[in-house]
Amino acid sequence: EAGVAQSPRYKIIEKRQSVAFWCNPISGHATLYWYQQILGQGPKLLIQFQNNGVVDDSQLPKDRFSAERLKGVDSTLKIQPAKLEDSAVYLCASSLIGAQDTQYFGPGTRLTVL
Amino acid sequence: SQQGEEDPQALSIQEGENATMNCSYKTSINNLQWYRQNSGRGLVHLILIRSNEREKHSGRLRVTLDTSKKSSSLLITASRAADTASYFCATVRGGSQGNLIFGKGTKLSVKP
């Protein structure tokens, strides 16, 4: 079974530029999550989708971050404009149903904002 | 907000020894999960223990859960150099949508 795919793996941008990350979850998984992991810390949930609807985006900085999950499959996370403090690894995860299931993580995208 | 706190922050042992990591949390949970993260890689799910379970085994891993103390421990027996990684506990709060709340992790180093 193919795992969660993410691209790009690495991205370096200047502050105030925009950037987008892509995630393809495991086939058939209804729930998709985006996490931000700052160096030395555990991942922090940014947004959770159930199919193509948002379940929780309470920790998403909505003035600069946006995410969508078209047709309930792939998802993109965008940052516009980026700040220095956005430098982190962005992890995508998916689970079969949701709340009580194991989450499977992708390899992440390492973002460096200069 | 951080729910889990792992202890110790870093642990260094010799190959063949056992490694024990602890996790404490603050609110009631539905389940608690342990993840491993190798340097620069994604997280790998190790084990999930539900709030009504006290102990669970998976290969060389043993997880215990004490809901009265709001704590869990992960034991890795007969450690190998390949076990070198960061280990995170993550909790799913009771009644929540299933959002995982991670601690800061324990960095385990197993020396050959």
HADDOCK unambig.tbl for C-alpha pairs under 7 A between the chains (distance, minus, plus):
assign (segid A and resid 40 and name CA) (segid B and resid 104 and name CA) 6.92 0.50 0.50
assign (segid A and resid 41 and name CA) (segid B and resid 104 and name CA) 4.60 0.50 0.50
assign (segid A and resid 42 and name CA) (segid B and resid 102 and name CA) 5.34 0.50 0.50
assign (segid A and resid 42 and name CA) (segid B and resid 103 and name CA) 5.42 0.50 0.50
assign (segid A and resid 42 and name CA) (segid B and resid 104 and name CA) 4.52 0.50 0.50
assign (segid A and resid 42 and name CA) (segid B and resid 105 and name CA) 6.38 0.50 0.50
assign (segid A and resid 43 and name CA) (segid B and resid 102 and name CA) 6.10 0.50 0.50
assign (segid A and resid 44 and name CA) (segid B and resid 101 and name CA) 6.90 0.50 0.50
assign (segid A and resid 44 and name CA) (segid B and resid 102 and name CA) 6.96 0.50 0.50
assign (segid A and resid 98 and name CA) (segid B and resid 98 and name CA) 6.51 0.50 0.50
assign (segid A and resid 99 and name CA) (segid B and resid 97 and name CA) 5.24 0.50 0.50
assign (segid A and resid 99 and name CA) (segid B and resid 98 and name CA) 3.53 0.50 0.50
assign (segid A and resid 99 and name CA) (segid B and resid 99 and name CA) 6.90 0.50 0.50
assign (segid A and resid 100 and name CA) (segid B and resid 98 and name CA) 6.08 0.50 0.50
assign (segid A and resid 104 and name CA) (segid B and resid 45 and name CA) 6.91 0.50 0.50
assign (segid A and resid 105 and name CA) (segid B and resid 42 and name CA) 6.07 0.50 0.50
assign (segid A and resid 105 and name CA) (segid B and resid 43 and name CA) 5.74 0.50 0.50
assign (segid A and resid 105 and name CA) (segid B and resid 44 and name CA) 6.83 0.50 0.50
assign (segid A and resid 106 and name CA) (segid B and resid 42 and name CA) 5.72 0.50 0.50
assign (segid A and resid 107 and name CA) (segid B and resid 41 and name CA) 5.49 0.50 0.50
assign (segid A and resid 107 and name CA) (segid B and resid 42 and name CA) 4.14 0.50 0.50
assign (segid A and resid 108 and name CA) (segid B and resid 42 and name CA) 5.91 0.50 0.50
